[in-house]
Amino acid sequence: MTGIALAPSADAAAAPDRATAEQIRDLQQRMAGVNRVALRAAIDDMMRTFGTKYADGPRTVARLDDYERRWTDLERGVAAGEREALATAEEFVAFARAALLANPLLDDPSSPDGAVRLVVVRRKEDRLGLPQNWEGNASLPRTGYDNEIAVVSSLHGTPRRDTLYAPDGGRFVGDVDLHFDATRLLFSMPSPQGPWRIYEREIAAGKLRELALIDEADVDNYDACYLPSGEVVFTSTAPFIGVPCVGGAAPVANLYLFDRHEKIRRLTFEQDHDWCPTVLEDGRVLYQRWEYADLPHFASRLLFTMNPDGTRQRAFYGSNSYWPNALFYARPIPGHPSKFAAVVGGHHGVPRMGELVLFDQSRGQFEADGAVQRIPGRGKKVEPIFRDELVDASWPKFLHPWPLSDKYFLVSMKPEPSAPWGVYLVDAFDNVTLLHAEAGYAMLEPIPLRPRPTPPVLPNRVDPTSKEALVHIADIYAGEGLAGVPRGVVKSLRVVGYEFAFRGMGGQVNRVGLDGPWDVKRVLGAAPVEPDGSAYFRIPANTPVSLQPLDGEGHALQLMRSWLTAMPGETVSCLGCHDSESRAGTASSDTLAVRREPSALAPWLGPPRGFSFNREVQPVLDRHCVRCHAGKGDRQGPSDDAFTALDFRRRPNVRIAANEPAYTTQTPFPPAYLELRQFVRAATIESDLHLLTPGEFHAETTRLVRLLRKGHHGVALGAEDWSRMVTWIDLNTPAHGTWQEIVGENRAFPQRDRRRAMDQRYARVDDDPEYVPTVVESPEENRPVEPTKEPGANGPTSKNPVAGTASPAPEAPQVKRDVARQTVDLGAEVTLELTQVPAGRFVLGDPNGHGDEQPAAEIEIGRGLWIGSYEVTNEQFARFDPRHDSRLEVGDFLHFNERERGDRVDLPKQPVCRVSWGEAKAFCRWLSERTGHTFDLPTEAEWEYACRADARTAMSYGSVDADFSRHANLADKRLRQIETFTWNLPSGAIPPWRPAIERVDDGHRVSAPVGSYAANPWGLYDMHGNVAEWTSSTYRPYPYPATDEQSNGANDARKVVRGGSWYDRPQDARASYRWHYPQWQRVFDVGFRVVQRERRSR
C-alpha cells in the first residue's frame, strides 16, 4: 500500500556528492510503497496456497528476514545518501516486486516468458469514456477518443504493449468480454452510421464482425458478454425508456439474449438500467439493476442474478440498502459460489470509479453485512456510509477488477490524483504492485489472455408459445416483509403493473403524483391467499409486476417497492414476503394453493388500466363530497373547521405552488387531487430504502380513512368506492394514469409506438399502456348521498365536552395538587418515573365529539394509579428489547444523504414508537417480573381520567383553539413546512401540504424528547400529542361499562389508542378522541406508557 514518503535528513540534503536529494526522496517513496507486513503475509499465503508452485518461497522468506534485520540501518543509510544503502534499497524494492509477481496466478505456460498476457483498453486520459453513474454508453460521445484494445506482455520484465484492434475515426472501443476459450472477444463501438453496436474480434485471425442484433437507427446495443452456451447477452436501448431522475434524457438499456439461432429476445423489463452483465461460476448471469419504484434513486443500484434464459431473476446483493450506492463491474471470485469483487461507487460525483471491495454474499446481502474488506484495508471493518458523492474523496480509485482468487486481483487503479490509471496487481494483504502504466493514457479493463473454465450450460426453460407465467408463494408470512403479522390476516394479493417513463420524460419533473410515485401504476388484478399463506396464480409474462398483500378489507399490509418479471411459461417460486435469495429455493412444493389449478387474476373494477385520480377517485368525490366541499364561499352543505375551504369539484388541472419552476411547470394536477392528497400520509417518491415496517403506510393510519371510518357527515362509502380510495392510497396516491395525461399525446405517443413495436418483435408483448378503457361502475355505487348534520358527525367543537365553553390556556398551567412520584430502576442507569393519580370519578366521552365518543357517561376509577410520568422512551424500551428500532419519519421528495432521508424518532429520550400492542404488553410483563409489581397498559378510561386531570375542557390545558406550543407536540408550523436542502429541494418541488396549525410553533417537527412540554395539572407529560398511546382496552362502541373492564377481547380484537401524536391537529388529540388498530400493528406514531394499579381497599 502506498505509504507516506520519509523526508531526507538535513545532512543528506547537504551532501549532493553522495546522492541528490531528489534521488533520495524518490527511493524513500518507493521503499515506503512496500508494505513489509503485507508483503510477508502474501508470501506466507502463496507458500500455503500454492506449495511448490511458488518455488522460491522459503528462500524469499529468508531474504525478507534479512532485509528486516537490516531495516533500521538501511533507512538511515538511504537518508544519508550512502551508495551501498541506496543499492541495497533498490535491490529490496526489486525483490518485493519480484516476490509478488512470482504469484502462480500470473503464470501462463503458453506465453514466451511464462507470464500471463493481459488484454487492456488503452485510452487517452483526457476523454476516459466513462458514463455518469446514471447513464449508459448511449449518453457518451461516439467519437473523439484516442483508444485501442491492446495486449500487454512481459510483465516480469519490461512490459510490452501490442495493438489488437484500433478503431478508425476516433470511435470509442471498450466493454471488452473475452470468450472462455480466449480465442475471440466482444466489445462495444459506435457503427460508422452512429448507433452503438457490438462487435466480435477473432484474436489470432484478426477477423472482425458486427453482431446482427437490433438494427434500428434509434436503438443502441452495447456491453455484451458470452454465455457458456455460446449465446450472447447484451444491453440495448430498445425498450424506449428514459432515466426518470434526469427527465428521461438518458436512454435506458435492458438485457437481451442473442441466441444460437441468432434470434433476439428481451430478458429484463426494468424501469432503469441494467449494467455490466457477466457469468457466475454456476452459469447464472450476474448484473447490476437500478431500480427506484418509490425508493431513493441515489442508492438503489443492486446486484441481480438470472438464468441465461431470463428465468429466476433474483436480488443477489444490496436490496433495501443505502450502501453501496452502486456496485459497478462486479465479477465472481473463481472457485467460490458466493464471493465477488466490485467497485463501490456513488451516484453524483466521479463516474463509475470507486473503492474496490470484496464481498461474500453468504455472510449477508444487506449493506455492509457481506463486505469482507476494502482493498487496501486489511483488518479494517467496512462501515456503510449514507452519502451521495460516496467516493469522490477516497483514494486510491479503482475500475474494472478481474479477480484471480479471493485474495489477488488485477485491476485498473489510479493511486492518487496526479498518477495515471495503470494496471495493478492488488491483494487482500494490502500489497499494490504496478504492472503497466503510461503517462497521459489510462490502462483499463485488464483481462488475462488465457482460457478459463466454462461454467455449466443451464437449460432453457422458456416456453416461447406462452404469454403467461405462474407465481407460487409457499408462505406469505415466512419473510421479513410481514414480520409480526398474524396468520390469517392476509386474504389476497393485489398485482400491480408499471408503465415506466418514455425517453424525454420522467417522474422527477413530469410527475405522476404530488410526491410520488415515480411511475404510472396499473392494477392488473388480485389473487387469493390460502389459509396456510400460500398463493398460486397466473400473471402476464414479460411484464414487471409488484405484489401487495391485502387484509380482509383490501388494505395493503406491505408495499413491494420493486418488481418481479417472469419469462413465458416460467413458474416463479418464493418462500414468503421479502424472503432472502438464499432461502428462495427452500419453498415447499406441497401447499394448499398448488393442490388446485392456478388462479387467474380477478379483475379490479374492470380491465387493467393506469390508475388515474380523475377516472377512479373523482367519481367517489362527486357522489359523496362535492355537495359540502365546493370551496369557500360556495358551500352547499354543512361544514366544520377542518374542511370549510376544501373544493372537491372536478376542475381543470393546475400547476402546484412551489418555488422551483423546473419542478412545477411541467406537471398539471387536478385541484381536487391536491385537496384530498393532504389527508394522506403516503410513501413519498423516495420512501425509506430500508424494508418498511408492515403496515407503515396502511390506509387506516391516514387521516382521510380515519375520518371516513368515523362517519363524517354520515358518508357511507360502498364497497367499490372504498376500494377506489384505498387502492389510490396503496399505490402511493398517483394523480395520473398515463403519460399522455402528463406530457401530452404529441410527446407520449411516438415513444409509445416505438416501445410497442420493439416489444412486439422481441418480447411477443402487444400491450398499449396508454389506452384508456371504458369502465362501467356498479349501479349501487352510482347514487348520490345526502350529507347529514347528525350529532357528532361533524367532528368535535371547542366546547367543553360536559358543559360551558373553553377558556384560553393559561400562560403557565400550574400543578393543582401535590404530586407524588416514584422511580423504577431498569438497569444500566436507566430509570422510569411514575406519578400517583388518585381514585375518583369523571365524565368520559364528549357529546360534541365523534359518534364513537358518545354517549358521555360518568365513570368511577375505583383505585389509585401509579402511571408513567412520561411515555416509555426508546432508551427504556431498549432495556427490554435492544433490537427494536423506532426508525424515522421519511423526508419529502428526493433524498441524497442521511439528513434528507428524514427525521429521526429513534433517539434515546424520544418516545418509543412502531411498537405493537403485544410488544407494549410484553414490556409491562417484563417490568412486572423485574420489579415484583404488576404493570400494565392503562384502560382507556384510566387514560382519559389521567389526561383530563379534572379539566373540563377538550384539552387538559384548554380548548382545541388554544396555543399549544408550551403544552403539547402537535401538528404545527414545523410539521407543515417543507425544508430546503440540495438544489433548492424539496421545497422547490413540494408546497406545504400537511394539515397543521400554522400559527403555532411547538419547536419540534416529529416526536420530542419526553417531558419537553408542560405537565398537565396532575404532573403527567405529553398526554396530548408527541406519540399516541396504546391502552389495554378493546375498541367497542360506548356506553363504556361502569366496571371499566374493557381490556378483554379476542386475539384479533382492535385495541384503542389515545392522545394523538405530533402528526395530529388538536381536534384529533382531545382527551376523549379514540382510534384503534390491530394488536399486531406497529404504527409510525403510536407508543405507550405504563400503569401500576393500587390495591382496592376492602
N, C-alpha and C positions, 0 to 999 in steps of 0.2 A: 504494500500500500504506500502511496506517495506520502512521505513524511515532511517534516519541517527541516529545511536546509540549515546546517550549522554555519554560523558566521565565522570567517577566518580570524585568527588572532591578530593582534596588532603587530607582533613580531613577524608573522608570516607576511603580512602586507608590506612590511618594511624590508623584505628580503626577496626582491624580484629575481635575484640571480639563481635562487633555488627553483622557484616556480612562480608564475604570475598569479596574482590574486584571483583573476578570472578562472584560471585552471583549477585552483584550489576550490573555489566555490562550486564549480561545475562537478568536481569529483565528490565533494561533500554532499551535494544534492543527490547524486547517483547512489552514493553509499546509503544515505537516508532513505532513498527509494526502495531499498531492500529491507523488508521486514524480516529480521532474522528469526523471530519466533514463528512467524507464518511459514518461512522457508523450511525450518526444521519440521514443522507439522506436516507440510506437504511431502517432504522426503520420507518421513516415517509412514505416512499414509500410502505412498506409492510402493514402498517396500512391502507393506502388509497386503495391499490390494493386488499387486502385480507380481510379487515374488521375483523370480529370476528374470522376468521380462524387464524389470528395472535393474539391469545387470550391475551397474556400478553403485548400487545403493550403499553397501557397507563402506566402500571407500569414500563415497560422497559424505556420509555422516562423519567419518574420521576427519576429512578435510574441514568440514564445518566446525567440528570441535576445536581444531587447531586455530582457525580464524577467531573463534570465540575467546580462546585463551589469550590471544594477542590483541584483542579488540581495543582495549584502552590505549595501549602503546600505539596502535595503528592510527587511531583518531588523532592522538597527539602529534604523531609524525606527519600526517597529512596536513593538519593545521599549520605546522611549521614549514611545510613545503619540502620535506625531505624526499629525495628522489626514491629511495628504497621503499619508503612508506607509500609514496604515490604509486609505484609499480605494484606493490602488494595489493593496494586498494583496487587498482584497475583489474588485477587478477581476481580479486574477490567478486567484483561486480560481474565479471565474465563467468566466473564459477557459478554464481547464483542463477544467472540466466540459463547456463547450460544444464544445471541440475533440474530446472523446471521444464525446459524444452525436451529433456530426455523422457518425459511422460509418454508411456507406451500408447496413450490415446491419440498421440500425434504421429504415430508410425503409419507408414503405408509402404509395404514391401514392393509394390508395383512401381513406385516412383524412383527416379535415378538415385536420389540420395537417401532413400528410405523414409523421408519425411512427407507427411501429407501435403498435398497441394490444396489451395483454397480458391474457390470461386468468390469473387468480390465484385461489387459495383463501385467503380471509381467515378466520383462526381466532384466537380469544382465546388468549393465551399460557398461561393457567392450565390449559388442557387441550389440548395440542398434537395429541392423537390419533395419536401415533407408536407403533406396536407395538415391543416389545422386539425385539432382533435375532434372537431365536429364535422369534418369533411372527408371525402374520398378523392381518388385521383381525378374524378370528373371536375373538381374545383381547381385543379392545378393548371398552370400554363402548359400548353402542349410542347412548346419549343423553347429555345433559349438556353439549353443545357450543354455543358461540356462534360459528357459522361460516356461510359462504356462498361461492358461486362468483361472482366479480366480474370486471369489465373495468376495467383501469387505462389511461387515455389521457392525452394532453397531456404526454408525457414531456419535451418540450423546454421546457415552461413549468411551470406549477403543475399537478402531476398531479391527475387527476380519477378517482374510483372510482364505478362504477355496478354495482348488483347485477344479476347474470344469473340466479341462482337461489338462494333461501334456503329451506332445509327447515323444516318445522314440527316442533314437539315437541322441539327441541334435538338432532335427529338429526345424526350425522356425515355430512359430504359431502366427498368427496375422490377421489383416484386418477383425476384427470381425463385423458382422452385426446381430443385434437382430431382430427377427421377430416381427411384430406389436403386436402379442398376447403374446410375451415374453415366449413362450414355447420352442423355439429352436433358434439356431443361426448358421450362416455360418462363416467359417474362411478359410484362406489360409494356406497351409502347403505343403512342398515337399512330394511327394509319396515315399515309400521305394525304388522305381526304379529311383528316381531322379527328374523328372519334377514336376513343381509346379501344385498342384491340389486344388480343392475346396471341403471342407467337411462340412457336416451338423451334428450338435450335438443336440440331444433332452436333454433339461436341467434336467427334472425330471427323465426320464428313463435312461439317460446316453448313449443312443444308438448313434453310430457314423456311418456315411456312406459317401462314396465318391460320389459326383455328377457325373453322367455319361455324361461328357462333351466331349471335343475334346481329344481323347486318342491317341496322337501321341508322339513318343519319342522326337521329336524336337519341340514340342509345349508346352508352359506353360500357365496354366489358373490360375487366381488369382483375388482377390479384387472384390468380388461379393456383390450384395445387393438384398434383397427381393423386389418384386413388389407387389402392392395391389392385383393383380390377383392371387397371389401365384406363379407366374413365377419368374425367376431369371435373372438379367442382370449381366454379368461378363466381365472381360477383358481377352484377350487372345493374344498370340504372333503368332497366325495362319496366319496373313497377310504376314508374312515373309518380314517385313520392318525393316530396321536398322535406328537408330537415326542418321540423316545426319551429325550433328555437331561433332560427335565422329567417323566419318568414318564408321558408321553402326555397331560399336562394341556393342552397347546396343540394344537388340531386343525390338521392339515397340509393345505395346499392344493396341488393339482397343476393342470396345464394341460389345458383342454378347448377344443374347437372348436365354435362355433355357426355352422353353415354357411348358405349362401344359401337352403337349403330349410328353415331353422330346425330342423334336426336337430342333435343334440349327440353328440360323440364324444370320448372320453378320449384325450389325446395323450401324456401322460407318466405313468410308473408308478414314482414315486420313494419313497424312504424318508422324505424330509423335504420341506420347502417348495420350490416354485418361486416366484420373486418377479419383479416388475417386467418383464413382457413388453413388448417394443417391436419395431419393424420396422427392419431394416437397409436400407441403400441397394440391396442386391441382391435384396430381397424376403424374405430369411430372417427368422426370429424370433430375437431375442436375449433371453435371460432369465438370471436368477441361480438356480443349482441348489445346494441344500445337501445334501451327501452325506457320510456318515461310516461307511462299511462297514469298520469296524475302523481308522478314522482319527481323529485329534484333532478333535473336533467344533467347537472354538472357532475354528478357522482354515480350515475346509474348505468355504467357500462359493466357488463358481467360476462363471464365465460359460459358458453353453452357447448353441449355436445349433441351429436345426432349420428344415426347410421348414414352411410353414404347415399342411401336411397331417400333420405329425408325423414325417416321414421324415428321415433323415440327422441324427439327434441327435448332436452332436459337442461336445467340450470346446473352448472358444474362448479362455479365459484363466484361469490360476491353478491348473491341475491340479498336484497334488503340491507345492503351495506353502504355506508358513507365512504369507506376506504376499502380497496383502492378506487380512485376516481375512474381509472382506466387500466386495462391490462393488455397493452399492445404487444404484438409479436410473441404471444405465448407459445411455447414449444414443450413437448413432453420430454421427460428425462428417460434416456434409454434404459430399458430393463425395469422400470418402475411403473406400476399401473396408475398411481395417484399423484406422482410428483411432476411438477412443471416449473419452468422458469419464465418470467415475463418482465416486461418493462412497465413499471408502475408510473403512470403519468397523471397530469392534471386535466383540466378542461380548458379554460383560458390559459394563456401563458405559452411556454415553449411547446412546439408541435412534436408529438409522437415520442419524444425522448423523455428519459426519466431515470429512475432508480432500478437497478437490477435486483430482483427478489426471487428467492427460491421458495416454492410453496409445496405443501403436502396436503392434498385435498382430503385425505383420510383423517387428518387431525382436526378438521373443521372447515367450513366453507363460508363463515361469516367474518367479515372484516379481516382482522389480523390473526384469527384463530388458526388458520392453516399456514401462516407465514413462518417458514423455518428460519430464514435470515436474509438480511440485506447483504449484498456483496459489493464492496467490502463492508464488514460489520460483524465479524465473528464474535460471538458471546454477548451481543447486544440484542435486547428484546426489540422486536419490531412493534412499534406503537402506532395505532391508527390515528391519522390526523385528518380532521374535517376542514378542508380548505380548497378553494377553487384552484388557484395557481399553485398546485401542490408541490412541484419540484423545481420551480424556477431558481431558487437559491441553493439547490442541492448539487454538490459535485462529489465525484465525477458524474457525468451524464452518459447514458447508455442507449444504444439502439441495436436491434436485430441479434438477440442472443441465439447461439447454437449450442445446446448442452452436449457435452461429450460424456458426462456422467452426472450424478447428483452433486459432484464436488468440483468439476472442471468444466469451463465454459469458454467457447470462442465468442467474441462479442465486438461490436463496433463501439468504441469508447472515446470520449473527449475528456481528458483528465482535468482540465482547467480551461478557463475562457480563452487563453491565448494559444492553447495547443490545438493541433489539427485532430480531426477524427481519424483514429487509427484502428487497426485490427489488433486485439489483445487476447491473451490467454489469461483468464482470471480464475480464481478458485475460492472455495469456501473457507480457506485459511487466511485470506486477505492478501495473497500474492497477486500482483498485477504485472504482467510481462508483455511488453510491446513486441508484436510480430512484424508489423509493417505500417508505416505512415509516410505520407508525402506532403510537404509543405504546400498549402493552398488547395489541397484536394482532400475529400473525405473518402475513406475506405469503408464501405457499407456492405451489409448483407453477407457476411462471411459464411461459407458453406464448405465443408470438407469435400473435395472432389474424389470420392471413392464410393463404392457400393455400400449399402446398408441393408439390414434385413427388411424384407417386405412384410408389413402387417397382414394378418389374415383377411381374406375377402369375405365380407359379411353378405349373406344372401339378400336379394331384393325381394321385399315383401309387399310392394305396392301393387295394387290391382288397378291397372290403367283404365279398366272399363267402369269403375265405380266412381260415383260422385259423392259418396258418403264415407264416414268413418264412425267408429264406435268408441265410446268412453266408458271405462269401468272403474269406478271408485269403490275400493273394498270397504272402507270405513271412514266416512267423512269426519268422524270425531278423532281420528287417530293422530292427526298432525297438530303442529303448534298453533295453526290458524284458528282453531276453535277450542283452545285450551280452556277448561273450566265450564264449557257449555254442556249441560246435562244431555244425556242420550234421550232421544225423542223430541228434542226441540226443533231440529232441522226437519222440515217436511218436504222441501223441494229445492231444486237448483234453478236459478234464473241463468239463462245462457245469453250472453251479450256479445255482439259483434262490433267491429270497428270499421269506420271509414277514415283511413289515415289521410293526412293533408296531401294535396297535389303539390307539384312544383310551383314555386312562386307564391305560396301562401302557407300559413301555419298558425297554430293555436296561440302563439305568444302575442301576436299583434292582430291577427284575424281570428278573434276569439269565439269559441263555441259557447262559452258562458262567461259570467262576470269574472270569476276566479276559478277557472276550470270548468269542464275537463279540457285536456289538450286536444282531444279528437272527437269527432262525431261518433255517437254510440247508437247501436241498433239492437233492439230486443228481438232475439231470434226465437225465443220460446222458453219453456220450462220443462224440467224432467223430475219425476218423483224420486224421493229418497225413502228407502225401506226402513223398517224398524231397527235393523241391525246396522244402519248407517251406510248401506251400500246403495249404489246407483249404477244403472246400465242403460245407456241411451245413445241415440244417433245424433250426429252433428254433420253439417256440411264439411266435406274435405276441402283442403287448401283454403281454409278460412280461419283467421285468427279469432279466437273466442275467449271470453272471460266468464268465469263461473261465480255466482253469488249464492251462498247457502241462505235459504229463506226460512223464517219461522212460520207458524201456522197462519199468521196474518199477512204473510207476503213481505215482511220486512227483511232486508239483508242483515245477516249477522256478522258478516265479514266481507271485505272488498278485495277482490283479486285484481290488484293494480298491475296487471301483466296480461299475458295471453298464452294459450296453447294452440298449436296448429297440428292437425293430423293429416297424414297423407291418404290418398284414396285407398279404401279397404283396410286401413290400419285400425287396430284396437289399442287405444291409449289406456294404459293402466297406471293407477297410482294408489297409494295406500290411504291417504287422507288429505285433509286441507292443509296445504303448505307443509307436507311432509318432506323430509330430506331426500336428496337424489340417491343417497346411498341405500335408503330403505325402500325406494320405489319398487324394486324388483321383488320385495317380500310380500306384496299384496296377495291376499288369499284369492284363489280362483273359485272357491265354493262359498258364495254369498247368496242371500235371498234374491238379489237383483238378477244374477246370472242364471237363476233357475227358471227364468221366464224369457220371453223374447225381449230384445232391447226396445226401450220406449222411444217412440217418435216424440219430438218436441211438441208440447202443447202450445199452440199459438197464443200470443199475448194480444188480446183485443183486436185481432185482425192479422194481416200478413206482416212479415218483418219489414221494418222501416226505421229510418233515423228518427231519434226522439227529438221532437220539436215542441217547445213550450206552447206556441200558438196552436198547434194541432192537438196536443194531448192535455195540457193543463188549462189553457184559457177557456175551453168549454165548461170545465168544472167551475171556474170563477163566474162565468156567465150565468150558470144555473143557481149558484149559491151565494155569491158575494157582491156582485155589482149593484144590487138594489140598495145596499148600505154604503158600500165603499166606491163612491163615484167621484171622489175628490172633494177637497174643502170647498164649501160654498155650494156644492151640488149634491148634497146627501139626499138620499131618498128613503132613509130608514133610520132606526136607532143607531147610536154610535157610542163609543166610550173613549176615554182619554188616551188610550194606546193606539187607536186606529182612526181617529177622526179625519185625518188628511189623506188616507190611502185612496188610491184610484185604481181599481182593478179592471177598468173597461178596456176593451180591445181598441188600441190606438196605433197610429203609425210609429214605426221604430224611431228611437232616439239614440244619440251618442251619449256616452257616460261623462260625468262631470269630474274627471281627474285632470291633472295639470301637465301631462306629457303627451303632446299631440300624436307622437308615433304610436301610442298605445290607446288612444281614444278616438281617433278619426277613422279608423279602418273597420270598425265593427259596430253595426247598429243593433240595438236591443229593444224588444217590446217593453214599453213602460210598465205594464203590469208585471212582467218578469222581474224587473228591478225592484218593484214594490214588494213582491212576495219573497224574493230571494233573501231579503234582510232577516227573515224569521227562520232561516235555516243555517245552522252551523254545519257546513259541509267540508269535504276533504281538501278543498282548495286545489289549484292547478298543480301544486307541488307539496303534497302532504308528507308527513314524516316518513322518511325512507325505511326506517325500521318497520318490522312487521307490526301491523296495527293490533291493538287490544281488541278482542272480539266485541262487537257492538260499539266500537269507538264512535262511529257516525250513525248509529242506529236511529231510524226515523223518530222514535219516541223520545230521543234526547233533544229534539228540535223544539223550539218554542211554537212553531206552527202546528205540529201534531199535538202537542200538549194542549194548546188552546182549543183545537177542534175536538179532542177527546173529552174535554170538559164541557162540551155542549154550547159552544159560542153562538149565542142568539138562537139556540135551538136548531142550528145547522146539523143535519144528519146526512152524511155522505153515503151513497150506495156503494156496493162492493166495487164496481168498476171505477167510480170516482176516487175511492180510497186507493185503488191500485194505481191509478194515474199519478196521484200525488206522491205516494210512497216510492214508486218507480223513479219519478223525477228526482227525488232526494237521493235514492240509492245510486243513480247514475251520475251523481255529483252535479246536480242542478244545471243541466245544459239548457241553453236558450234555443239553439239551432240544431236542426236535424239533417241538413245537407250543407255542402259548401257553397252551393249557389245562393242560399239564403244569406251567406256572409259576404261573399265577394262578387256575386252576380253570375249570371249564366255565361256571359262572354269570357270570363276568366276560368270558370269551372268546367264548362262543357268540353272545350278542346282537350283539356287534360284528362277528363273522364273518358273521352273517346279513345285516347291513346292507351290509357291504362286498361281499358276494357278489351281493346284489340290484342294487347300483349298477353293478357290473362286468358283470353280465348285460345290463343295459339300455344302458350307454354304451360298453362295450368288447367285447361279444359273447364274454366270457370266463366260463365256468361251471366254476370250479375250487374245491374245498374243501380249502384247505391244512391244515385241522385234522383232515382224515380220515387215519386210520392204516391203511394196507392190510396185509393178511397177507402176509408174506414167507416163502417156503419156502426153507430153506437147502439147499445141495448136500449129498447124502448123505455124500460123502467128508469133508466138514468136520465132521460130527456124530459124531466118535469121541473118546472120552476119551484123554488122553495121560498115560502114567505118567511121573512125574519120575524122573530118574536122578541118581546120585551119581558120575558119571564123573570121572576125574582132570581137574582144571582147569575143569570145567563150573561148579563152584561159585564161580568167581572166585578172586582172589588171597587169600592169607593174609598175616599179618605175619611169616611165617617167612622166614629167609634163603633166597633163591632157589637157593642152591647147598648150603649146609649150616648147621646151627645155628639159633639164634634171634636176633632183632634186639635190639640194645641201645638203651636210650633215647638220644635225640640229646644230644650234649654241649652244654653251655651255650654255648660259642663254638667251633664247629668250626675247626680250625686247618688252614692250607695245609700239606700234608705234605712239600712239596719246594719248592725254589726255582722261581719262576715266571718264565719269560722272556716278554716281551711286545714287540710292535712296533705301530707306528701307521701307518695308511694315510690319506693326505690326500685327502679327497673334494672339496675346494674350498670357498670361502665360509666358511672357519674351521670346517668340519665334518670330523671325523676318525672313523675306525673302528679299534678296537683289536683285535689278535689275541693269542692266548695259545698258547704252544707246548705240545703234547701229544706225549709220546714214543711211539715204536712199542712194541708189546707184545702180550700175549695175555690173553684174558679169557673168561669163560663167558657167552655170550649166551643170553637167554631165561630162563624161570622154570618149573621143573617143577611149581610150585604155582600158576601163573598160568592165564590163559585158554588155551584149546586152541591158539590161533594163536601162543602164546609157547613152544610145545613142539615137538620136544624141545630142551632146553637143550643147547648144544654149545660146545666151546672154539673160539674164532676168533682168528686172528692178524691184527693190524693191522700190516702189514709195513713201513710207513714213518711217519715222524713227521708230525704235523699242526700247522698254524697255524690254529686255529679261533677264530671270533669270540668274544671275551670276553663279549659281550652279544648279545642278539637285535638284529637290524637295527631301528633306530628310524624313526619317521615322518620325522624330520629328515634322516636319512641316505638313506632311500629317495627323498625329495623331490629329492635331487641328481640322481637318475636319472629320476624321473617326478614332476614338480611338480604334476601334475593329480590324483595319487592321493589318495583320501580314505578314511581308516580309519573315519570316521564315529563312531557312538556305540552304546552298549548301551541299548536302549529302556527307558524308565521304566515302572513299573507303573500300571495303571488310567488315570485321566484326566490330561490334560496341559493346562496353561494358560500355561506360559512355558518359557523355554529350560532352566531347571534341572529342571523336572518332565518335560521331554521325555526325559531320560535322562542317562547318564554318558558323558562323552567318552572316546574311546580314540584321538583324533587329535592329542594334544598332542605337541610335538616330541620329548620324551625317552621317550615311551611306545613300546613295540614296534609296528612296522607290523603291521597285520592286514588281513583282507579282501583279501589278495593271493594270487593263484593260484600254483600250482606253476610254470606257464610264466612268470609275471611274476618270480617269485623267481629262476628260471634266467636270465632276461633281465638282471636286476640283476647276477648273477655275471658274465655275458658283458661287460656294460658296465664292471664293475670290473676285469675282466681287461684289456680294451682300454685302460683309463685308466692302469693301473699296469704293464702288461707282464708281470704274473704271472698264473698261471691260478687262478681262483677257481671254486668250485662249491658245491653243497649237499653236506653230509656224507651218506654212505651211512648206512643205519640201524645198521649195525654200528659204524661210526665214531662215530655219535651216542651209542649206548649205552655204548661204551667210554669216551668222554669224560665222559658223565654219571656213570657209576659211579665213575670216578677211583679204582679199586682197592677201592671199598667192596663189601662182601659182604652188603649189606642191600638191601631193596626200594627204599629211597631213599638217595641219597648221604649223607644226614645221619642215617639210622637207619631205624626201621620205619615202616610206614604209620600206626601209632598214635601216633607221636611228635608233640610240639608243633612245628608247622612255622612258627610265627609269625615267627621270625627267619631262616628259611631259604627259604621259598617262598611265592608268592602263589597260594593255592588256595582252594577253596570253603570259606568260613569264616563267622563270625558276621555280618560285614558284607554278604556276598552274600545271606545268608538273610533279613536284616531287611528290613522294608517301611518306607519312610520316611513322614514326616508333613509335608504341605505345607498348601495351602489347604483349608479346610473339613474338616480332620481326615482328609484323603485323601493318599495311597492306603491308609494303614494302617487307616483306619476301615472300608474295604470289603474289603481283601485280607489274609488272615492270612499269616504267614510260610509259604512253601511250597517254596522251592528247597532241594534236598538239600544240606546243608553240615555242617561240623563246628562246631557252635555254641560249643563250649568254647574255640575258638581264634579270636583276633582278629589277623589279619596286617596290619591297617592300611589295606587297600585293598579297595574293592568290585569294581572291574574291574581292568584292567591297570595296573600301577605303572610309574613311570619305571624303565628298565632299571638293574640294579645296586642296587636298593633293599634287597636281602636279601643275606645272607652268600654268598660264593662257595663252590663245592664244593672238595674238597681239592686240585684241580688248578687252581684260580683261575678257574673258569668260573661265570658268574652265570645264574640263572633257568633252569637246566636242567630243573627241576621247576616247572611252573606258569607264571604270567604269560601267555604265549601258547604254544600247541602249535606245533611247528616242522616244516616240510616237510623231508623228506630226499630224496635223489636216487633212492631205491630204489623199485622197483615192488613192489607188495604181492603176495607169494606165500606159500604155506604153508612152514613150516620142514620139513626142516632147511635152515638157511642155508648157501649154498655157501661152502666154505672159502676160495675166492678173493676173497670179498667183492665180487663183480661183479653186484650185484642192481640196478644203476641202469638197465640196459637194459630196454626194453619198448616195446610199440606206443604210438602216439599216444593211444589210448583207454585205456591201462593206468592203473590206480589207483595213486596214489603214497602212500607211508607217511608219516604224521605221528607225532611222538613228543613226550613230555614233559608232556602235559596242559596245562591252562590255569587261569586264575582261576575258571573255571566248574566245574572238576573237583575232586572229593574225592581224597585221596591215593591210593586204590587205583587210580584211573584216570590217575595221573601217575607211576606207578612207572617205574623205569629200563627195565623190559622191556615196558611196556604199548605196544601197537601199535593204530593205527587207520589208515584210508585214505580218500582222497577222489579224485574225478576230477581230472585235471590242470588243468581249466579253472575249477574251483570256487573262489570267493573266500569263505572260511569266516570267520565272525564272530570266532573266537578262534584263528586259525592265522596264524603269521608264519614267520620263518626266521632262521637265522644262516649265516654263510659259512665255508668251509674252504679253505685253501691247502695242498696236499699237498707234502711234501718229496720230492725225487727219491729213487728207490730206489738204495740202494748196490749197486755191481756185485760 
